[in-house]
Amino acid sequence: MAGFDLNNNFTGNVFGRDRMGHVVPDLEFTETLRPYLSIPYPAPYLPTKRQDQAHPVLASVVLTSQEAVGLDSNGAIVPAGLFCGSQSTKSGGGLYCALKYSSPDVGFAYNAITGNTVAAPGEVAVLACPSDGTGGDVITFPDGTTYSVTSGDVTAAKACTLFPQGVVRPIGVTIRQVFQYIGGVNVISNSGGIQFTLDGVTPLKYKVLNYMHEMGTAVSTEMVLRLPWIGVAENTLQTLANTDGLTQYTQSNYGRSFTHFIGSAALTGATPVGSGATAIAPGARVVAARGFSAGNFAVYNSAVNDPTEVVGIVLGVQNTYPIQDYVNRVRTLYNPNRLVGPIKDPNPASLMMGGSATSGIDFIINLTTDAIFNTAYLAGTTLRPEYSTFISVAFRSF
């Protein structure tokens, strides 16, 4: 029963004095499949993979669609699988990692080591080297070009700290092709490689004042990918063409610039029969490929990769030859002589729609392999599995 004092004031039991409640923070930040990125831009030191021929100014593409990517020490997006610093000895498998710049990069891209804008085609930034690397060592790039390493390159490579933990680990795959960063760049230091902040709001720092292309991107953290297989190494297709006397074929950096799978996969017809720990076969663990193949995919190799680099498994290996569903009988036009206008695409495979123009091979494979199946088919030479095979991968970065 409630009580009252002598002044008739209520004296019942009550809780204490009024208080202001505390705000409880909500830590949910972003959904997982396409998460928020604090810096959704490519690093300004990435070299041009190819130029978009359909773009009014042939914009440089530095990351392609569905490429495995991670972050550098500045927080910018770079191909997964790049590595830096001192590696094992040459006899222990230590390798060089380097970026080679071309004509479109001059005055636009930054050298990843010096922090200066690229001054000439063929300029190279050496990011990693064997611990016993020396001046005079020769780096051979996938297109066959070479670079003679200097003692300064070796010193800079051993000191390079451009990537956390020495290697770029995948956080996802790009959802589209990404154009070169041409906004403002504030270079803070070149100690251990270029350290920078990006300035996208001060026009006077832009590389071009009357033009801007879309440079940002999002990444997917989970996706099933269907990737063309181009052989054991980046130059396998050219090696096979040379072996078979397919003199009219040339493997280009353009074809290699699209996301693909590399590694060993023994095939009999359309049936995968790969064996061994690093063979491409259903169930094999998948990582981002290293070095010159960075951003592409390969099977996990315990001699090269850390288990934490695994980002998926192989779901299937499909050789699309013999042609199914009579796709080779679907008439598609390809006659470069009928192309008119001031600009012609210098990459024939990009204009060959899947069907009779590609001898029935899927457009994606035809594009990534520089139409080697079509060339071999018309020439009557061996139709190798590397010319017509997809690898299906269940990708998940977490």
C-alpha positions as CSV (number, residue, x, y, z in Angstrom):
1,M,0.0,0.0,0.0
2,A,1.4,3.4,-1.0
3,G,2.4,5.7,1.9
4,F,2.2,9.4,2.5
5,D,4.2,11.7,4.8
6,L,2.8,14.3,7.1
7,N,2.6,16.8,4.3
8,N,0.6,14.3,2.3
9,N,3.4,13.7,-0.2
10,F,3.5,10.3,-1.9
11,T,6.2,8.1,-0.4
12,G,5.8,4.9,-2.4
13,N,8.8,2.8,-3.6
14,V,10.2,4.2,-6.9
15,F,13.3,3.6,-9.0
16,G,16.0,6.3,-9.0
17,R,16.2,9.6,-10.7
18,D,15.6,10.0,-14.4
19,R,18.5,9.4,-16.7
20,M,19.4,10.0,-20.3
21,G,19.8,6.7,-22.2
22,H,23.0,5.8,-24.0
23,V,23.1,5.6,-27.9
24,V,24.0,2.0,-28.8
25,P,26.2,2.1,-32.0
26,D,25.0,0.0,-34.9
27,L,28.1,-1.7,-36.4
28,E,26.5,-3.0,-39.5
29,F,28.3,-1.2,-42.3
30,T,27.7,-2.6,-45.7
31,E,26.4,-5.7,-47.4
32,T,28.9,-8.4,-48.2
33,L,28.5,-9.3,-51.9
34,R,29.5,-5.8,-53.1
35,P,31.0,-4.1,-50.1
36,Y,31.8,-0.4,-49.7
37,L,35.4,0.4,-50.5
38,S,37.0,3.5,-48.9
39,I,39.2,4.0,-52.0
40,P,37.2,2.6,-55.0
41,Y,40.0,3.6,-57.5
42,P,42.9,1.8,-59.2
43,A,46.4,2.6,-58.1
44,P,47.8,5.4,-60.3
45,Y,50.9,3.3,-61.1
46,L,49.1,0.5,-62.9
47,P,50.2,0.1,-66.5
48,T,47.8,0.0,-69.4
49,K,46.5,-3.5,-70.2
50,R,44.7,-2.4,-73.4
51,Q,42.9,0.7,-74.8
52,D,39.2,0.8,-75.3
53,Q,38.9,1.2,-79.0
54,A,35.2,2.2,-78.7
55,H,36.1,5.1,-76.4
56,P,36.5,8.6,-78.0
57,V,40.0,9.0,-76.6
58,L,41.0,5.3,-76.5
59,A,40.9,5.3,-72.7
60,S,43.5,3.0,-71.0
61,V,42.1,0.0,-69.2
62,V,44.2,-1.0,-66.2
63,L,41.9,-3.6,-64.6
64,T,39.7,-5.9,-66.6
65,S,36.3,-7.3,-65.7
66,Q,36.2,-10.2,-63.2
67,E,39.9,-9.7,-62.4
68,A,41.0,-10.8,-58.9
69,V,42.0,-7.7,-57.0
70,G,43.3,-6.6,-53.6
71,L,44.6,-3.4,-52.0
72,D,48.1,-1.9,-51.8
73,S,49.6,-0.1,-48.8
74,N,47.9,3.1,-49.9
75,G,44.5,1.4,-50.0
76,A,44.1,1.6,-53.8
77,I,42.9,-1.3,-55.9
78,V,45.6,-3.5,-57.7
79,P,45.7,-7.0,-59.2
80,A,45.9,-9.8,-56.7
81,G,49.1,-11.8,-56.9
82,L,51.5,-8.9,-57.3
83,F,54.4,-9.2,-54.8
84,C,57.2,-7.0,-53.6
85,G,60.5,-7.1,-51.6
86,S,63.3,-9.7,-51.4
87,Q,62.3,-13.2,-52.3
88,S,64.0,-16.6,-52.0
89,T,67.2,-17.3,-53.9
90,K,67.0,-18.1,-57.6
91,S,67.7,-21.7,-56.9
92,G,65.0,-21.7,-54.3
93,G,62.4,-20.4,-56.7
94,G,62.7,-16.7,-56.0
95,L,61.3,-14.6,-58.9
96,Y,61.2,-11.0,-60.1
97,C,58.0,-9.1,-60.2
98,A,57.9,-6.0,-62.4
99,L,55.5,-3.6,-64.1
100,K,56.2,-2.6,-67.7
101,Y,54.8,0.7,-69.1
102,S,53.8,1.5,-72.7
103,S,53.1,4.5,-74.8
104,P,49.6,5.3,-73.4
105,D,51.2,5.5,-69.9
106,V,53.7,8.3,-70.7
107,G,52.7,11.4,-68.7
108,F,49.7,9.6,-67.2
109,A,50.8,6.6,-65.1
110,Y,53.2,6.9,-62.2
111,N,56.3,4.7,-61.8
112,A,55.5,2.4,-58.8
113,I,59.1,2.7,-57.5
114,T,60.2,6.3,-58.2
115,G,56.9,8.1,-57.8
116,N,57.5,10.1,-61.0
117,T,55.2,10.0,-64.0
118,V,56.3,7.5,-66.7
119,A,58.7,9.2,-69.1
120,A,59.1,6.8,-72.0
121,P,57.6,3.6,-73.4
122,G,59.3,0.5,-72.1
123,E,60.0,2.0,-68.6
124,V,60.0,-0.8,-66.0
125,A,59.4,-0.7,-62.2
126,V,60.9,-3.7,-60.5
127,L,58.9,-4.5,-57.4
128,A,60.5,-7.7,-56.2
129,C,63.6,-9.8,-56.9
130,P,65.4,-12.9,-55.7
131,S,67.6,-12.4,-52.6
132,D,70.6,-13.1,-54.8
133,G,69.4,-10.9,-57.7
134,T,72.1,-8.8,-59.3
135,G,72.4,-6.1,-62.0
136,G,72.5,-7.7,-65.4
137,D,69.8,-10.3,-64.6
138,V,67.3,-10.4,-67.5
139,I,63.5,-10.3,-67.0
140,T,61.5,-11.8,-69.8
141,F,57.9,-10.6,-70.1
142,P,55.1,-12.8,-71.4
143,D,55.2,-11.1,-74.8
144,G,58.8,-12.0,-75.2
145,T,60.3,-8.6,-74.6
146,T,63.2,-8.4,-72.1
147,Y,64.6,-6.0,-69.6
148,S,68.1,-6.0,-68.1
149,V,68.0,-5.3,-64.4
150,T,70.2,-2.7,-62.9
151,S,71.8,-2.7,-59.5
152,G,69.6,0.2,-58.6
153,D,66.5,-1.9,-59.5
154,V,67.7,-4.6,-57.2
155,T,68.2,-2.2,-54.3
156,A,64.8,-0.6,-54.8
157,A,63.0,-4.0,-55.2
158,K,64.5,-5.4,-52.0
159,A,63.3,-2.2,-50.1
160,C,59.8,-2.2,-51.7
161,T,57.0,-2.4,-49.2
162,L,54.2,-1.4,-51.6
163,F,52.0,-4.4,-50.6
164,P,51.0,-5.4,-47.1
165,Q,52.7,-8.7,-46.1
166,G,54.6,-8.6,-49.4
167,V,51.8,-9.9,-51.6
168,V,48.4,-8.7,-52.7
169,R,45.7,-11.0,-51.4
170,P,42.3,-11.0,-53.1
171,I,39.4,-9.2,-51.6
172,G,37.1,-9.7,-54.6
173,V,36.8,-9.5,-58.4
174,T,36.1,-6.3,-60.4
175,I,32.6,-6.0,-61.8
176,R,33.7,-4.3,-65.0
177,Q,36.7,-3.0,-66.8
178,V,38.4,-0.1,-64.9
179,F,40.0,2.9,-66.6
180,Q,43.3,4.5,-65.6
181,Y,43.2,6.9,-62.7
182,I,43.7,10.4,-64.2
183,G,42.7,12.5,-61.2
184,G,45.0,14.3,-58.9
185,V,47.8,12.4,-57.1
186,N,49.7,13.7,-54.1
187,V,52.9,11.8,-53.9
188,I,54.0,11.7,-50.3
189,S,57.1,9.6,-50.5
190,N,58.9,7.1,-52.7
191,S,60.5,5.3,-49.8
192,G,59.7,1.6,-50.3
193,G,57.7,2.5,-53.4
194,I,55.3,5.2,-54.2
195,Q,53.2,6.5,-51.2
196,F,50.3,8.7,-52.2
197,T,46.9,10.1,-51.6
198,L,44.3,10.6,-54.4
199,D,42.7,14.0,-55.0
200,G,39.6,13.8,-57.1
201,V,38.3,17.2,-56.3
202,T,41.0,19.7,-57.4
203,P,40.8,20.1,-61.2
204,L,44.2,21.8,-61.5
205,K,45.7,18.4,-60.5
206,Y,44.0,16.5,-63.2
207,K,46.0,15.1,-66.0
208,V,43.5,16.4,-68.5
209,L,41.3,19.5,-67.8
210,N,38.5,19.0,-70.4
211,Y,37.8,15.3,-70.0
212,M,37.2,12.7,-67.4
213,H,36.3,9.0,-67.6
214,E,34.8,6.8,-64.9
215,M,37.7,5.5,-62.7
216,G,35.9,4.0,-59.7
217,T,34.6,0.4,-59.4
218,A,33.0,-2.0,-57.1
219,V,34.1,-5.6,-56.4
220,S,32.2,-8.8,-55.9
221,T,33.2,-11.0,-53.1
222,E,31.4,-14.1,-54.2
223,M,30.6,-15.3,-57.7
224,V,30.9,-18.4,-60.0
225,L,33.3,-17.5,-62.8
226,R,33.7,-19.1,-66.2
227,L,37.2,-18.5,-67.3
228,P,39.0,-19.3,-70.6
229,W,42.1,-21.5,-70.0
230,I,45.1,-20.4,-72.0
231,G,47.5,-23.1,-71.0
232,V,50.3,-23.7,-68.5
233,A,51.8,-20.2,-68.9
234,E,51.0,-16.8,-70.4
235,N,52.8,-17.6,-73.7
236,T,51.6,-21.2,-74.1
237,L,49.4,-20.4,-77.1
238,Q,52.2,-18.9,-79.0
239,T,54.5,-21.8,-78.2
240,L,51.8,-24.3,-79.4
241,A,51.3,-22.3,-82.6
242,N,55.0,-22.3,-83.3
243,T,55.2,-26.0,-82.7
244,D,52.3,-26.7,-85.1
245,G,53.7,-24.3,-87.8
246,L,50.7,-22.0,-87.4
247,T,52.7,-19.0,-88.7
248,Q,49.7,-16.8,-89.3
249,Y,48.9,-16.7,-85.6
250,T,50.3,-14.1,-83.1
251,Q,49.3,-14.2,-79.4
252,S,48.9,-10.6,-78.3
253,N,49.0,-8.7,-75.0
254,Y,45.4,-7.6,-75.9
255,G,44.1,-11.2,-75.7
256,R,46.1,-11.8,-72.5
257,S,44.6,-8.7,-70.9
258,F,41.3,-10.4,-70.4
259,T,40.8,-12.5,-67.2
260,H,41.8,-16.1,-67.7
261,F,43.1,-19.3,-66.0
262,I,46.6,-20.7,-66.3
263,G,48.0,-24.0,-65.3
264,S,48.2,-27.7,-66.2
265,A,45.1,-29.5,-67.3
266,A,45.3,-32.8,-69.1
267,L,42.2,-33.3,-71.3
268,T,40.9,-36.2,-73.4
269,G,38.3,-34.8,-75.7
270,A,35.8,-33.0,-73.4
271,T,36.8,-35.1,-70.3
272,P,39.2,-33.6,-67.7
273,V,41.7,-36.2,-66.6
274,G,44.2,-33.9,-64.8
275,S,46.1,-35.4,-61.9
276,G,48.6,-34.2,-59.3
277,A,48.4,-31.5,-56.6
278,T,48.5,-28.6,-59.0
279,A,46.5,-30.0,-61.9
280,I,43.3,-28.1,-63.0
281,A,40.5,-30.6,-62.1
282,P,37.2,-30.4,-60.2
283,G,37.7,-29.7,-56.6
284,A,41.1,-28.2,-57.0
285,R,41.7,-25.1,-54.8
286,V,42.1,-21.8,-56.6
287,V,44.3,-18.8,-55.9
288,A,45.1,-15.5,-57.7
289,A,48.1,-16.2,-60.0
290,R,51.4,-14.5,-59.1
291,G,53.7,-12.1,-60.9
292,F,53.1,-11.5,-64.6
293,S,49.8,-13.4,-64.3
294,A,48.6,-11.3,-61.4
295,G,44.8,-10.7,-61.4
296,N,44.2,-14.0,-63.2
297,F,43.6,-17.5,-61.6
298,A,45.6,-20.6,-61.0
299,V,45.5,-23.8,-58.9
300,Y,46.9,-23.5,-55.4
301,N,50.6,-24.6,-55.2
302,S,51.9,-25.2,-51.7
303,A,55.5,-24.4,-52.9
304,V,54.4,-20.9,-54.0
305,N,51.1,-20.0,-52.2
306,D,50.1,-19.6,-48.6
307,P,46.9,-21.4,-47.7
308,T,45.3,-18.1,-46.8
309,E,45.5,-17.2,-50.5
310,V,42.8,-19.8,-51.5
311,V,39.7,-18.0,-52.8
312,G,37.7,-20.8,-54.5
313,I,37.5,-24.2,-56.0
314,V,37.4,-25.6,-59.6
315,L,33.8,-26.6,-60.3
316,G,34.4,-28.0,-63.7
317,V,36.6,-28.2,-66.8
318,Q,34.8,-28.0,-70.1
319,N,36.3,-28.4,-73.5
320,T,33.8,-26.9,-75.9
321,Y,35.1,-28.8,-78.9
322,P,33.7,-30.8,-80.6
323,I,31.2,-27.9,-81.3
324,Q,27.8,-28.5,-79.8
325,D,24.4,-27.3,-80.9
326,Y,25.7,-26.6,-84.4
327,V,26.9,-23.1,-83.3
328,N,29.5,-23.2,-86.1
329,R,26.6,-23.1,-88.6
330,V,25.1,-19.9,-87.2
331,R,26.1,-17.3,-89.7
332,T,28.0,-14.4,-88.2
333,L,29.7,-11.8,-90.3
334,Y,33.4,-11.0,-90.0
335,N,35.0,-9.1,-92.8
336,P,37.5,-6.5,-91.7
337,N,37.6,-5.1,-95.3
338,R,34.1,-3.8,-94.8
339,L,35.0,-1.7,-91.8
340,V,35.1,2.0,-92.7
341,G,35.7,5.2,-90.7
342,P,38.7,7.0,-89.2
343,I,39.4,4.3,-86.5
344,K,39.6,0.6,-87.1
345,D,40.0,-1.8,-84.2
346,P,43.5,-3.3,-84.5
347,N,42.3,-6.4,-82.6
348,P,40.5,-8.7,-85.0
349,A,39.2,-11.1,-82.4
350,S,37.2,-8.3,-80.7
351,L,35.0,-8.0,-83.8
352,M,34.3,-11.8,-84.4
353,M,30.9,-12.7,-83.1
354,G,30.6,-16.3,-81.9
355,G,29.3,-18.5,-84.7
356,S,30.6,-19.1,-88.2
357,A,33.1,-16.2,-87.8
358,T,34.8,-18.1,-84.9
359,S,34.3,-21.6,-86.3
360,G,31.8,-22.2,-83.5
361,I,33.9,-21.2,-80.5
362,D,32.5,-19.0,-77.8
363,F,33.3,-15.3,-78.3
364,I,34.9,-15.1,-74.8
365,I,37.4,-17.9,-75.6
366,N,38.0,-16.6,-79.1
367,L,38.7,-13.1,-77.7
368,T,41.1,-14.2,-74.9
369,T,43.0,-16.6,-77.2
370,D,43.3,-14.2,-80.1
371,A,41.2,-16.5,-82.2
372,I,43.7,-19.3,-82.3
373,F,41.0,-22.0,-82.6
374,N,39.6,-20.4,-85.7
375,T,43.0,-19.9,-87.1
376,A,44.0,-23.5,-86.5
377,Y,40.6,-24.8,-87.8
378,L,40.9,-23.0,-91.1
379,A,44.6,-24.0,-91.4
380,G,43.8,-27.7,-90.7
381,T,46.3,-28.0,-87.9
382,T,45.8,-29.6,-84.5
383,L,42.9,-28.3,-82.4
384,R,44.4,-28.4,-79.0
385,P,42.3,-28.2,-75.7
386,E,44.0,-24.9,-74.8
387,Y,42.1,-23.3,-77.7
388,S,38.6,-24.1,-76.6
389,T,38.4,-24.8,-72.8
390,F,36.5,-23.1,-70.0
391,I,37.3,-23.5,-66.3
392,S,34.4,-22.9,-63.9
393,V,35.4,-21.5,-60.6
394,A,33.4,-20.9,-57.4
395,F,35.1,-17.7,-56.2
396,R,34.7,-16.4,-52.6
397,S,37.1,-14.1,-51.0
398,F,36.1,-14.7,-47.4
